Every structure is written in structure tokens, then in C-alpha cells.
Amino acid sequence: MDAPVVIAGGGPVGLSLALALARYGVRSIVVEPLEEPVRESRALVVWTRTLEIFRDWGIYDAMVEAGTFGTRLEPHEAKTNARLLTVDFTSVIDVVERPGYLLVPQNVTETVLRRLVREHPACDLRTGLSVTAVSQDAGGVRVLVRDSAGVETELTAAFAAGCDGAHGAVRHAVGLTLEGATYPVHVVLSDEILAPDGPDFDTPRIALSSPTLLAAIKYADRSWRILAPQDGEAPDALGDDARAARVRALFGEGVRSTTVWQSRFQIHRRHVPSFGVGRVVLAGDAAHLNSPAGGQGMNSGIQDAANLAWKIAYALRPGYDVARLLESYDAERREMVTDSVERMTNTLTTVGLRTSSRFKARIIAIYSRFLRSRGMQRKASRTLGMLGGRYTKSPLIDSHHPMAGRRIDDVVLDDGTRLNRKRAGNAALVVAGEASYGNAPADAVVIAVTAPPKRWQVRLPAVIVVRPDGCVAAVVEKPTPERVAKAWSQAFALA
């Protein structure tokens, strides 16, 4: 075979999958039609959970250096410049080493990820290539690619991953369609650089006086992303007058700007009925499309990669159930998209884009009062940071315990280190109390937690099985070596 895995699409999701596979020692070939990264800013926010995954892969520092890290989200009303509400991500410092978010344009994200992929010996990025056909049998996958001169080449692999977007060839090749709904509004996105002779601000801005949601977020020096919904086609929405009116409403009369990029499109809530067929799997926009409200699209795609990579790595080893590993990827990520990502983005879209300005102002005022409590701050930080959600339908997870299927909290250990620092992106046995677990599996890190948090609801002694993606697969209370071995076998689909 040319490589164990061929990845179609060299955007953030495909590049992330290549780096994640490399973390587990798996070689991959990434094929991408574009010779250079996209020029548009597109996705701007990397949330807490995705940053945590980047730390597991060893690329956290490179990503954070490329953007602007923040711990507080404080949108202000554009007309009065009054703060509307505050989400303080440090409220979850006990479960995340560095809670917060990263503002970084997608073109910068792709540039950094391309560099990291090209530097890694297990990754092979081939640009200027488009996928034209995909076929498979029980032994592997064949991916036909074509270069700019029309010359076709066949690549063979054990698995193929379609990370090539909503209109990519891989999903069509396996006969899957994106099912769901399209919202009856268009959205205009534009990137504006404010003129140096005008005012500038540091916090997100919302024009509550606008008939529909009009918002802006700063992502670089004097550089702002503006979001504005439009009813119907609104042919003048991209014109100079409409653009200037949006800038005035958000930043004040007389403020001038230069438009770097703008686009108008419809937004969707769609996903495929299955995230894979046989040895061909889908991730990112190829598998699910979501509203830009909440900035969760690219993040959920990278989290697809984190879930998928270790499963492919184990599927390539002898003695593991390939079908069950791939079945779990479909079950888990489809559940997370439908129950968490779609639910949140749909709520934000419905309230933000399709309600009156008076109703939006009332909702924001009520929510701001709720956020005065520590519990609501923690809930908001976990939801926005994508730290919540649970897998309940996976064949790899023993969901009897409320902790199972959730991300493991990155708690501080007795020696002052963090759990995830010690785990370092590996599978782990977290031992609570004086628990018996026999001989630890060869690929397991053993971590002792003397006094687990009460929210874990663990009765001591216990052994917690944690997968490489940080998900709790099982909680074995009153453990014996046999029971721990059985839980480990289920968690990793040992044949």
C-alpha cells in the first residue's frame, strides 16, 4: 500500500487528522487541490476542548503563538458601548489546565498546520491533487487522484478519510448525502480593517438596535469579522452602501473600513446518516454542516479527527475488531453532533438571527443575570468551550456509570501536575483509592488520584479506563484484575 491512510482534503480537519495519526505512529497521505492555504479568514475561534486536543498532540504552543488567547468573552452593545454579559472561562480552571479560547483566522490555522504536517516524517502532504473516485474491498481502499495536468494516479491504503468539505468527492463516492434542514435566511460575513483615524475596540460588539442580529468580533489589530443575516437573496447585501451601513451601526458614524473579504451564503443544519461506509470514513464538513453561530463547525471537525485517529491506529494492529472501532466512530461523533453541536448552534441561530431586536435584548439581559452565579458561569464556559456532551450509544463505552462517555476532567494531582499532562495523549488507567487492577496494559499510563472530585460520583476503590482521546470508557468500582481487563477489552475493541 502507498500508506495506511489516505486523507482527502488538506484543510484544518484533514491536516489535524494527519497529525493525530502521526501521534500514534500511523503514516498518511493528504491530497489537497489547493497549492496554498485558503486566503480568507473563515473560521476564527478555536475553543477550549480543541486546544486541549492540540496539547495532547504536541502542537498547542505553535497554534497559540499564531493567534490571540482570551479567557473572558464580554460582548458590548454597539450604540452605548455597555457590556452586555461576561463569560469567564477561568471558572473551569479546576477541570482544564488553561481554559479559554484562541482567536486565529483559518488561513493562519491552515498555514501553521501545513508547516507541522510537512515537518513530520509520518505525514505526506500532496497539493494540486483532486480525488476523482474511491473504491474499496475487504482488504483496503483505492483512491484515484488527478493533478492539474489531468494525469490520474491510484493510491492504495487500508483506510480513506473524506475531509474534503460539503461538496467533496469522497462522500459522493460512498453514496451518502447530508440530511437535515436549511434555514430560510442568508448570512453575510465580511472581514473589515478599520481605518487608523477612527476608534477601535477590543471586545465583541452587538448592534441590538438592528432589526436582525448584527455582530462583530476582533481577530487581529483593527481587523474585525462582521456577521449579519439577510432575508432572501438581498442582492445589495454585498454592496458598498450596505457594507458601510453595517460598519456605522457597529462602530459609529464616520468610521471607515477596508473590506478584506466578504461572502453571502445560506446556513444549514445537516449531517450524514452514517459517518462512514466500510473502510471509508468522513469528518468535518463532509459529515456535518452547522450554523456559524457559536463557531463550532471547524472545532467539531477537529474533534472528529481526535476521535477517529486512535481508532484507525488500533484497527491497523492485529487482534482488534476493525468493524466495531469504525462503528463506534460513527455512533459517537454522530451523537455528539446531533445532541450537542446542532442543539447549541440551532438555539443561537434561532434566537440570534430570527427574533426581534427587543426580544434579543431581553434574552441577553436575563442570561446576564443568570451568569452572576458561579454554577451558570461554569455551565456557559463548558458549553461554549465544548467540554460537555456525552457518548451514550457507543459499543466501546460501558455507560452504566454517569462518568462514562464524558471527557475526563484535567484535575490537579497530588504532586501538583495535571492529569492530562501525565496522560500526554495516551490511554490511561486512573486509579482512585487502593484499587486492584493486575498488570497494566502495555500502552496504558497508570495515574493515581487519591481523592477524586465529588462530581465524579466514584465509590472508592475504583479504576477508570480513559481512551487516548481523553474520553472515559468505563468506571470499574470494586475492581478486580479480571473486571478491569474486561473493561479495557471493550474500550479498545479487542477481538
C-alpha positions as CSV (number, residue, x, y, z in Angstrom):
1,M,0.0,0.0,0.0
2,D,1.0,3.6,-0.6
3,A,0.2,4.4,3.1
4,P,-2.1,3.0,5.8
5,V,-4.4,6.1,5.4
6,V,-5.2,8.4,2.5
7,I,-6.9,11.7,3.6
8,A,-8.8,13.7,1.0
9,G,-8.7,17.4,2.0
10,G,-5.9,19.5,3.3
11,G,-8.0,21.9,5.4
12,P,-7.9,22.2,9.2
13,V,-9.7,18.8,9.6
14,G,-7.6,16.8,7.2
15,L,-4.3,18.2,8.4
16,S,-5.4,17.6,12.0
17,L,-6.2,14.0,11.2
18,A,-2.8,13.5,9.7
19,L,-1.0,15.0,12.8
20,A,-3.2,12.9,15.1
21,L,-2.4,9.7,13.2
22,A,1.3,10.6,13.3
23,R,1.0,10.9,17.1
24,Y,0.1,7.2,17.1
25,G,2.8,6.3,14.6
26,V,0.5,5.9,11.6
27,R,1.6,7.3,8.2
28,S,-0.8,9.1,6.0
29,I,-1.0,10.8,2.6
30,V,-3.0,14.0,2.4
31,V,-4.2,15.1,-1.0
32,E,-5.4,18.7,-1.5
33,P,-6.4,20.5,-4.7
34,L,-5.1,23.9,-3.5
35,E,-1.4,24.6,-3.7
36,E,-1.6,27.3,-0.9
37,P,-3.7,27.7,2.2
38,V,-7.1,29.5,1.8
39,R,-6.7,33.3,1.8
40,E,-10.0,34.0,3.6
41,S,-10.2,34.1,7.4
42,R,-13.3,31.8,7.5
43,A,-13.4,30.0,10.9
44,L,-12.0,32.3,13.6
45,V,-12.3,30.6,17.0
46,V,-10.6,27.6,18.5
47,W,-12.4,26.6,21.7
48,T,-11.1,25.1,24.9
49,R,-11.6,21.4,24.1
50,T,-9.9,21.7,20.7
51,L,-6.9,23.5,22.4
52,E,-6.7,20.6,24.9
53,I,-6.6,18.2,22.0
54,F,-3.8,20.2,20.4
55,R,-1.8,19.9,23.7
56,D,-2.2,16.1,23.5
57,W,-0.8,16.1,20.0
58,G,2.1,18.4,20.9
59,I,1.1,21.3,18.7
60,Y,-0.5,23.6,21.3
61,D,2.3,26.1,21.5
62,A,2.6,26.5,17.8
63,M,-1.1,27.2,17.5
64,V,-1.3,29.6,20.4
65,E,1.7,31.6,19.2
66,A,-0.2,32.2,15.9
67,G,-3.3,33.7,17.5
68,T,-4.7,35.7,20.4
69,F,-5.7,33.8,23.5
70,G,-8.5,35.0,25.7
71,T,-10.1,33.9,29.0
72,R,-13.1,36.2,29.1
73,L,-15.8,36.8,26.5
74,E,-17.5,40.2,27.0
75,P,-19.7,41.4,24.1
76,H,-20.7,45.1,24.3
77,E,-23.7,46.9,22.8
78,A,-22.5,48.9,19.8
79,K,-24.6,52.0,20.4
80,T,-23.9,52.6,24.1
81,N,-20.6,50.6,24.4
82,A,-22.2,49.0,27.5
83,R,-21.1,45.5,28.5
84,L,-23.9,43.0,27.8
85,L,-22.6,40.0,29.7
86,T,-19.4,38.2,30.7
87,V,-18.4,34.5,30.3
88,D,-15.3,33.9,32.4
89,F,-13.6,30.7,31.3
90,T,-11.4,30.7,34.3
91,S,-14.4,29.4,36.2
92,V,-13.4,25.9,35.0
93,I,-9.7,26.2,35.9
94,D,-10.2,23.1,38.1
95,V,-11.0,20.9,35.1
96,V,-8.9,22.5,32.4
97,E,-5.2,23.5,32.7
98,R,-5.6,26.7,30.6
99,P,-9.3,27.4,30.0
100,G,-10.1,30.0,27.3
101,Y,-10.3,30.4,23.5
102,L,-8.0,31.3,20.7
103,L,-8.8,33.8,18.0
104,V,-6.9,32.8,14.9
105,P,-8.1,33.1,11.2
106,Q,-8.5,29.9,9.4
107,N,-5.9,30.8,6.8
108,V,-3.4,31.2,9.6
109,T,-4.5,27.9,11.2
110,E,-4.0,26.1,7.8
111,T,-0.6,27.7,7.4
112,V,0.6,26.5,10.8
113,L,-0.9,23.0,10.3
114,R,0.6,22.7,6.9
115,R,4.0,23.5,8.2
116,L,3.7,21.0,11.1
117,V,2.5,18.3,8.6
118,R,5.4,18.9,6.3
119,E,7.8,18.7,9.1
120,H,6.6,15.3,10.4
121,P,8.1,12.3,8.7
122,A,4.8,10.3,9.0
123,C,2.8,12.9,7.1
124,D,2.9,13.3,3.3
125,L,1.0,16.4,2.0
126,R,0.5,16.4,-1.7
127,T,-1.1,19.5,-3.1
128,G,-2.5,20.1,-6.6
129,L,-4.4,16.8,-6.5
130,S,-8.1,16.2,-6.6
131,V,-9.9,13.0,-5.7
132,T,-12.0,11.7,-8.6
133,A,-13.0,8.2,-7.5
134,V,-12.9,5.9,-4.4
135,S,-13.5,2.2,-4.3
136,Q,-12.9,-0.4,-1.6
137,D,-13.0,-4.1,-0.8
138,A,-12.4,-6.1,2.4
139,G,-8.6,-5.6,2.1
140,G,-8.4,-1.9,1.6
141,V,-9.3,1.3,-0.4
142,R,-8.3,2.7,-3.7
143,V,-8.3,6.4,-4.2
144,L,-8.0,7.8,-7.7
145,V,-6.5,11.3,-7.9
146,R,-5.9,13.7,-10.7
147,D,-3.3,16.5,-11.0
148,S,-3.7,19.9,-12.7
149,A,-2.5,18.5,-15.9
150,G,-5.2,15.8,-15.9
151,V,-2.8,12.9,-15.1
152,E,-4.5,10.3,-12.9
153,T,-2.8,8.2,-10.2
154,E,-4.2,5.5,-8.0
155,L,-3.3,5.5,-4.3
156,T,-4.0,2.4,-2.2
157,A,-4.5,2.3,1.6
158,A,-6.1,0.4,4.4
159,F,-8.4,3.3,5.1
160,A,-9.5,6.5,3.4
161,A,-10.9,9.6,5.2
162,G,-13.0,12.2,3.5
163,C,-12.2,15.6,5.0
164,D,-12.9,17.4,1.7
165,G,-15.9,19.5,2.7
166,A,-19.6,19.6,1.9
167,H,-19.0,19.2,-1.8
168,G,-16.2,16.8,-1.6
169,A,-15.8,13.7,-3.8
170,V,-15.5,11.1,-1.0
171,R,-18.9,11.4,0.4
172,H,-20.5,11.2,-3.1
173,A,-18.3,8.2,-3.9
174,V,-19.8,6.2,-1.0
175,G,-23.4,7.3,-1.7
176,L,-24.1,9.4,1.4
177,T,-26.0,12.7,1.5
178,L,-26.2,15.5,4.0
179,E,-29.7,15.3,5.5
180,G,-31.4,17.9,7.6
181,A,-32.7,21.5,7.2
182,T,-31.6,24.8,5.6
183,Y,-32.5,28.0,7.4
184,P,-34.7,30.5,5.5
185,V,-32.1,33.3,5.9
186,H,-28.9,34.2,4.2
187,V,-25.8,35.3,6.2
188,V,-23.3,37.9,5.2
189,L,-19.8,37.6,6.6
190,S,-17.2,40.2,5.9
191,D,-13.7,41.0,7.3
192,E,-13.1,44.7,7.8
193,I,-10.0,46.6,8.7
194,L,-10.9,49.8,10.5
195,A,-9.2,53.0,9.3
196,P,-6.4,54.2,11.6
197,D,-8.0,57.6,12.1
198,G,-11.2,56.1,13.7
199,P,-11.9,54.4,17.1
200,D,-11.1,50.9,17.8
201,F,-12.3,48.4,20.4
202,D,-11.2,45.2,22.0
203,T,-14.4,43.3,22.8
204,P,-17.1,41.8,20.6
205,R,-19.9,44.2,19.5
206,I,-23.6,43.6,19.0
207,A,-25.9,46.2,17.5
208,L,-29.1,45.4,19.4
209,S,-30.9,48.2,17.5
210,S,-30.5,46.3,14.3
211,P,-33.7,44.5,13.1
212,T,-31.7,41.3,12.9
213,L,-28.5,40.2,14.6
214,L,-25.6,42.4,13.7
215,A,-22.3,41.5,15.4
216,A,-18.6,41.8,15.1
217,I,-15.6,40.1,16.7
218,K,-12.0,41.4,16.6
219,Y,-9.4,38.8,15.4
220,A,-6.3,40.9,14.8
221,D,-5.2,44.5,15.1
222,R,-8.1,46.7,13.8
223,S,-9.4,43.6,12.0
224,W,-13.0,42.6,12.6
225,R,-15.3,39.8,11.4
226,I,-18.9,41.1,10.9
227,L,-21.9,38.8,10.8
228,A,-25.2,40.0,9.5
229,P,-28.3,37.8,8.5
230,Q,-30.3,38.9,5.4
231,D,-33.8,37.9,4.4
232,G,-34.0,36.3,1.0
233,E,-31.4,37.0,-1.6
234,A,-30.9,40.6,-0.7
235,P,-28.9,41.4,-3.9
236,D,-27.4,44.6,-2.4
237,A,-26.1,43.0,0.8
238,L,-22.6,42.9,-0.5
239,G,-22.7,46.4,-2.0
240,D,-20.7,49.3,-0.7
241,D,-23.7,51.1,0.9
242,A,-24.8,48.0,2.8
243,R,-21.3,47.3,4.0
244,A,-20.8,50.9,5.1
245,A,-24.1,50.9,7.0
246,R,-23.1,47.8,8.9
247,V,-19.8,49.4,9.9
248,R,-21.5,52.6,11.1
249,A,-24.1,50.6,13.1
250,L,-21.3,48.7,14.9
251,F,-18.6,51.3,15.3
252,G,-20.2,54.7,14.9
253,E,-20.8,57.4,12.4
254,G,-17.8,58.4,10.2
255,V,-15.9,55.2,10.8
256,R,-14.3,54.0,7.6
257,S,-13.0,50.5,6.8
258,T,-11.4,48.4,4.1
259,T,-13.1,45.1,3.1
260,V,-10.7,42.2,3.0
261,W,-13.2,39.5,2.2
262,Q,-16.9,39.1,2.2
263,S,-19.4,36.3,1.4
264,R,-23.1,35.6,1.4
265,F,-24.5,32.1,1.9
266,Q,-27.3,30.1,3.4
267,I,-26.8,28.2,6.6
268,H,-27.6,24.6,7.3
269,R,-28.2,22.0,10.0
270,R,-27.3,18.8,8.2
271,H,-25.4,15.6,8.8
272,V,-24.9,12.3,7.0
273,P,-26.8,9.2,8.2
274,S,-23.5,7.4,8.8
275,F,-20.0,8.8,9.3
276,G,-18.6,6.0,7.2
277,V,-19.1,3.1,4.8
278,G,-16.7,0.2,5.2
279,R,-13.2,1.4,5.3
280,V,-14.1,4.9,4.1
281,V,-14.9,7.5,6.8
282,L,-16.0,11.1,6.8
283,A,-15.1,14.0,9.1
284,G,-15.7,17.7,9.3
285,D,-18.0,19.4,6.8
286,A,-18.0,16.3,4.7
287,A,-20.0,14.7,7.5
288,H,-21.9,17.6,9.1
289,L,-22.8,21.2,8.4
290,N,-23.7,23.7,11.1
291,S,-24.7,27.3,11.5
292,P,-21.7,29.6,12.1
293,A,-23.4,30.8,15.3
294,G,-21.2,29.6,18.2
295,G,-18.2,28.9,16.0
296,Q,-18.3,25.2,16.4
297,G,-18.0,23.9,12.9
298,M,-14.3,23.6,12.5
299,N,-13.8,22.7,16.1
300,S,-16.2,19.8,15.9
301,G,-14.4,18.6,12.7
302,I,-11.0,18.6,14.5
303,Q,-12.7,16.7,17.4
304,D,-13.9,14.2,14.8
305,A,-10.2,13.7,13.9
306,A,-9.2,13.2,17.5
307,N,-11.9,10.5,17.9
308,L,-11.1,8.8,14.7
309,A,-7.3,8.8,14.7
310,W,-6.7,6.5,17.6
311,K,-9.3,4.1,16.3
312,I,-7.7,3.8,13.0
313,A,-4.3,3.3,14.7
314,Y,-5.8,0.4,16.8
315,A,-7.6,-1.0,13.7
316,L,-4.2,-1.3,12.0
317,R,-2.9,-3.6,14.8
318,P,-3.6,-7.3,14.9
319,G,-6.2,-8.5,17.4
320,Y,-8.6,-5.6,17.2
321,D,-12.1,-5.5,15.8
322,V,-12.0,-3.1,12.9
323,A,-15.7,-3.1,12.3
324,R,-16.5,-2.3,15.9
325,L,-13.9,0.5,16.1
326,L,-15.4,2.2,13.0
327,E,-18.9,1.6,14.2
328,S,-18.0,3.4,17.4
329,Y,-16.7,6.4,15.5
330,D,-20.0,6.8,13.6
331,A,-22.1,6.3,16.8
332,E,-20.1,8.7,18.9
333,R,-19.5,11.6,16.6
334,R,-23.0,11.5,15.1
335,E,-24.5,11.6,18.6
336,M,-22.2,14.5,19.6
337,V,-23.1,16.5,16.5
338,T,-26.8,15.9,16.8
339,D,-27.2,16.2,20.6
340,S,-24.6,18.9,21.4
341,V,-23.3,20.8,18.4
342,E,-26.6,21.1,16.4
343,R,-28.7,21.8,19.5
344,M,-26.4,24.7,20.6
345,T,-26.0,26.2,17.1
346,N,-29.7,25.9,16.4
347,T,-30.6,27.7,19.6
348,L,-28.1,30.5,18.9
349,T,-29.3,30.8,15.3
350,T,-33.0,30.9,16.2
351,V,-32.6,33.5,18.9
352,G,-29.9,35.5,17.2
353,L,-30.9,35.5,13.6
354,R,-34.7,35.1,13.6
355,T,-36.0,37.1,16.5
356,S,-36.7,40.8,17.0
357,S,-34.1,43.2,18.5
358,R,-36.3,43.8,21.5
359,F,-36.6,40.1,22.2
360,K,-32.9,39.6,21.8
361,A,-32.1,42.4,24.3
362,R,-34.5,40.8,26.8
363,I,-32.9,37.4,26.4
364,I,-29.4,38.8,26.8
365,A,-30.4,40.7,30.0
366,I,-31.9,37.6,31.5
367,Y,-28.9,35.5,30.6
368,S,-26.6,38.1,32.0
369,R,-28.3,37.9,35.4
370,F,-28.0,34.1,35.3
371,L,-24.3,34.4,34.7
372,R,-23.8,36.1,38.0
373,S,-23.9,32.7,39.7
374,R,-20.7,30.5,39.7
375,G,-22.7,27.5,38.5
376,M,-24.0,29.3,35.4
377,Q,-20.6,30.6,34.6
378,R,-19.2,27.1,34.7
379,K,-22.0,25.8,32.6
380,A,-21.6,28.5,30.0
381,S,-17.8,28.0,29.9
382,R,-18.2,24.3,29.5
383,T,-20.8,24.6,26.7
384,L,-19.1,27.3,24.7
385,G,-15.7,25.6,25.3
386,M,-17.2,22.3,24.0
387,L,-16.2,20.5,27.2
388,G,-19.6,18.9,27.7
389,G,-21.5,16.2,25.8
390,R,-21.5,12.5,26.3
391,Y,-21.3,9.4,24.2
392,T,-24.1,7.0,25.3
393,K,-24.7,4.8,22.2
394,S,-21.2,3.6,21.6
395,P,-20.3,-0.1,21.6
396,L,-17.0,0.7,23.2
397,I,-18.4,2.5,26.3
398,D,-19.9,1.0,29.4
399,S,-22.4,3.7,30.1
400,H,-23.7,2.4,33.4
401,H,-21.7,5.0,35.3
402,P,-22.5,8.7,34.8
403,M,-18.8,9.5,34.1
404,A,-18.5,7.1,31.2
405,G,-18.7,8.6,27.8
406,R,-17.6,12.0,29.0
407,R,-14.3,13.8,28.8
408,I,-12.0,13.2,31.8
409,D,-11.6,16.3,34.0
410,D,-8.0,17.6,33.9
411,V,-7.7,17.6,37.6
412,V,-4.6,18.6,39.7
413,L,-2.9,15.5,41.1
414,D,-1.2,15.1,44.5
415,D,2.2,16.0,43.1
416,G,0.8,19.3,41.6
417,T,0.8,18.1,38.0
418,R,-2.2,17.9,35.8
419,L,-3.8,14.6,34.8
420,N,-3.7,15.3,31.1
421,R,0.0,16.3,31.3
422,K,0.7,12.9,32.8
423,R,-1.5,11.1,30.3
424,A,0.1,13.0,27.4
425,G,-2.5,11.9,24.9
426,N,-2.2,8.2,25.8
427,A,-4.7,5.7,27.1
428,A,-4.7,5.5,30.8
429,L,-5.9,3.7,33.9
430,V,-6.8,6.3,36.5
431,V,-6.7,4.5,39.9
432,A,-8.8,6.0,42.7
433,G,-8.0,4.7,46.1
434,E,-6.3,1.4,46.9
435,A,-7.6,-0.4,43.8
436,S,-6.5,-3.7,42.3
437,Y,-6.0,-3.8,38.6
438,G,-3.4,-6.5,37.9
439,N,-0.8,-5.9,35.2
440,A,-1.5,-2.6,33.3
441,P,-1.8,-3.0,29.5
442,A,1.4,-2.1,27.7
443,D,0.0,1.1,26.2
444,A,-1.6,2.4,29.4
445,V,-0.3,5.2,31.6
446,V,-1.3,4.5,35.2
447,I,-2.3,7.6,37.1
448,A,-3.2,7.7,40.8
449,V,-5.9,10.1,42.1
450,T,-6.1,9.8,45.9
451,A,-9.3,11.9,46.3
452,P,-11.3,12.2,43.1
453,P,-13.8,15.1,42.9
454,K,-17.3,14.5,44.3
455,R,-18.8,15.3,40.9
456,W,-17.2,12.1,39.5
457,Q,-19.6,10.2,41.7
458,V,-17.0,7.4,42.2
459,R,-17.2,5.0,45.1
460,L,-13.7,4.0,46.2
461,P,-11.8,2.0,45.3
462,A,-12.2,2.3,41.5
463,V,-10.3,2.1,38.2
464,I,-11.3,4.5,35.4
465,V,-10.4,3.4,31.8
466,V,-9.5,6.5,29.8
467,R,-9.0,6.4,26.0
468,P,-6.4,8.3,24.0
469,D,-8.9,11.0,23.1
470,G,-9.5,11.7,26.8
471,C,-12.9,10.0,26.9
472,V,-13.9,7.8,29.9
473,A,-14.7,4.4,28.5
474,A,-15.6,2.7,31.8
475,V,-15.6,3.1,35.6
476,V,-14.9,-0.1,37.4
477,E,-15.9,0.1,41.0
478,K,-14.8,-2.7,43.4
479,P,-12.3,-3.6,40.7
480,T,-10.5,-6.9,40.2
481,P,-7.9,-7.6,37.6
482,E,-10.5,-9.6,35.6
483,R,-13.1,-6.9,35.6
484,V,-10.5,-4.2,34.7
485,A,-9.2,-6.4,31.8
486,K,-12.8,-6.9,30.6
487,A,-13.5,-3.1,30.6
488,W,-10.2,-2.5,28.8
489,S,-11.1,-5.1,26.2
490,Q,-14.4,-3.5,25.5
491,A,-13.0,0.0,25.4
492,F,-10.5,-0.8,22.7
493,A,-12.5,-3.4,20.7
494,L,-10.1,-6.3,21.4
495,A,-11.3,-9.1,19.1
